[in-house]
Amino acid sequence: MKIKTLRRTYAEVMAMPRPTHRKPMRPSLLLSSLIRVISIPELMHTQFRYTTERMDAVGNTPCLILMNHSSFIDLKIAFRIFYPKPLSIVCTSDGFVGKPWLMHWLGCIPTQKFISDPVLLKDMRHALFCRHSNVLMFPEASYSFNGCATPLPQKFGILLKHLKVPVVTIHADGAFSYDPLYNNLQKRKVPVSAHVRCLLTPEEIESLSVAEIDDLLQKEFTFDHFAWQKANGLEINESFRADGLNRILYQCSACGTEGKMEGQGTTLTCHHCGKRHELTPLGELRALDGEETFTHIPDWYAWQREQIAAAVADGSYRLDTEVEIGMMVDYRAIYMVGEGRLIHDRDGFRLTGCDGQLDYHHSPLASHSLYSDYFWYELGDIICIGDRDCLYYCFPRQKDVVARTRIAAEEIYHAQRARRRSSAAGEKALLPSR
């Protein structure tokens, strides 16, 4: 899928009027039927099957549907399961670009990833109680990079407490293995299945605390698709299965060098020390020379996180890269405004460029994670920052920094939160007792 882009100056884009907010429409049955029909060939190709649990507790009541996010087939799965019931999808606002009328008729609810959106709750309530539509939400807000869950926002249970509707989960297996984000949209021969269950009724939500709901959701959204692949003996024999693997395994586990990895064919190679690994049909890494460091991709990814966490702690972490800048201020297009420089450290992001006109700072506490993507709308890898007024899509010139930057943003957020809590506790301790 591609996205409309236009060349404009920064001044022209900033002067553009922002779109007026529209309440969600009831999804068009005609468009939903069309999507359902279009989805049939791919779902048949993946031999899609699903099972259900406790769904009698939902009945015909509009519900909140939470689904793990692995690839674009997730939407087709949801339409297959719930059609012909109306389905309003909470989706990233750039999904509206070039086709706002279509997305509104589908009942979609636009929001900005990892950015506080006070209007979203009102829109979800409107869809549920005024349009009598189910609402589909991907609480991770992003595709999985490494086959494991993306961190959920804190106190997600507050949303469930406010909505007071049944909560249904869809857990898809095989969707990540079928079309992992790092692999340049190359699909594999993999069966896909899903399990659908009523996780919570309104009465159960009422009886639980926010912390208990958050713990339940955390457990529900804990998974490892590579471990699932091995446990189920699922062999992926495509000759391109390691293409782009360097996007997530950007640091050599043998020599520690960053940005010199290359995933091509079935092999991951470090061009600094020469270390090579084969990605086996079962999704494991096998050293082709010397001793193995990691055989499990999520373990390697977790090791990279440890390196970033240590660099954040000692102040040595820093991203400094030239970028091409796209901006989104309305639904007409992504406006390409020129070149710039993106810096990221413990103070957050700073984006400058456009002949000195652009100077934007993004707080490290603005969000618990980062909107970043591979081969975004077939344009390139991106890091996205911004606010409700304007989003900046940064296309780094530096190789393989997208996963590294997302990890760093999460680690900096947690470090800053811990520092703030510690400071608040210290100030409280200094207050005179009564």
HELIX and SHEET records of a PDB file:
HELIX    1   1 TYR A   10  MET A   14  1                                   5    
HELIX    2   2 LEU A   29  HIS A   45  1                                  17    
HELIX    3   3 MET A   55  ALA A   57  5                                   3    
HELIX    4   4 ILE A   73  PHE A   82  1                                  10    
HELIX    5   5 SER A   93  PHE A   96  5                                   4    
HELIX    6   6 PRO A  100  TRP A  105  1                                   6    
HELIX    7   7 PRO A  118  ARG A  125  1                                   8    
HELIX    8   8 HIS A  126  CYS A  130  3                                   5    
HELIX    9   9 GLY A  157  LEU A  163  1                                   7    
HELIX   10  10 ALA A  175  TYR A  178  1                                   4    
HELIX   11  11 LEU A  181  ASN A  183  5                                   3    
HELIX   12  12 PRO A  202  SER A  207  1                                   6    
HELIX   13  13 VAL A  210  GLU A  220  1                                  11    
HELIX   14  14 HIS A  225  ALA A  231  1                                   7    
HELIX   15  15 LEU A  245  ARG A  247  5                                   3    
HELIX   16  16 ILE A  297  ASP A  314  1                                  18    
HELIX   17  17 VAL A  402  LEU A  430  1                                  29    
SHEET    1   A 6 THR A   5  ARG A   7  0                                        
SHEET    2   A 6 ILE A 334  ASP A 345  1                                        
SHEET    3   A 6 LEU A 319  MET A 328 -1                                        
SHEET    4   A 6 LEU A 391  PRO A 396 -1                                        
SHEET    5   A 6 GLY A 380  GLY A 386 -1                                        
SHEET    6   A 6 TYR A 371  TRP A 376 -1                                        
SHEET    1   B 4 THR A   5  ARG A   7  0                                        
SHEET    2   B 4 ILE A 334  ASP A 345  1                                        
SHEET    3   B 4 GLY A 348  GLY A 353 -1                                        
SHEET    4   B 4 LEU A 358  HIS A 362 -1                                        
SHEET    1   C 7 ARG A  49  GLU A  53  0                                        
SHEET    2   C 7 SER A 193  LEU A 200  1                                        
SHEET    3   C 7 VAL A 167  ASP A 173 -1                                        
SHEET    4   C 7 LEU A  64  MET A  67  1                                        
SHEET    5   C 7 ASN A 134  MET A 137  1                                        
SHEET    6   C 7 LEU A  87  THR A  92  1                                        
SHEET    7   C 7 ILE A 109  THR A 111  1                                        
SHEET    1   D 4 MET A 261  GLN A 264  0                                        
SHEET    2   D 4 THR A 267  CYS A 270 -1                                        
SHEET    3   D 4 ARG A 276  LEU A 279 -1                                        
SHEET    4   D 4 LEU A 285  ALA A 287 -1                                        
END                                                                             
